Amino acid sequence: CHTSKKLWSTIAPLPCADSNRQIYSPSLRMSTRICRSWQLPTPACWRTRGIRLTILCSCGCRWLLLVYHQSMLAAQLKQPAVVRLLAQAGYPVEAPFSLEQLLRCLSRRLRQSEGFPHEIGVFLGYPLEDVIGFCRHKGEGCKLCGYWKVYGDVDHAKRCFAAFDRCRDALYARLLSGSPLEQLVSAPEFAA
């Protein structure tokens, strides 16, 4: 239980429904020791819900994982303004669209940079206005700081942050009650 608690405290919100859309996890970091002592569910359990897990970076004894809903991430990254941002950052955005290719490019950029490439925000579902604001202002002068730095719609961000907190707390409570992750992902309220 201690390992699960430690792991869960590093997870940003996993699949969770708010009023009209799904919220999916940006990322989680966990030590190799935790990975070895905690088994991930079988891929089939995730795949039936459209959920994927990609290792973006393995740095020393830590992994950076991206847990995402495949069709939702693809839709986010196909938006014309997002495509322009990714093209400016050197991503392969020419047709045909390839989510896997974009994720490989993000992974490469993560390994080659000292920090996080700023465009990672569009992969994590952050509002484009906030990603652009972060890039433009180099992380300074934001209106609000929560799961990300907000440069645009503060009210929308506050609602998202509150939904993320509720989601994380609900899933954590279910995990503590003994529900395996497979059941959490399969729960009707978290259905894709």
Helices and strands as residue ranges (DSSP letters): H 2-8, E 16-17, E 22-23, E 28-31, H 32-37, H 43-47, E 51-59, E 62-69, H 70-77, H 80-88, H 99-112, H 120-123, H 128-137, E 144-145, E 149-150, H 154-176, H 181-186, G 188-190
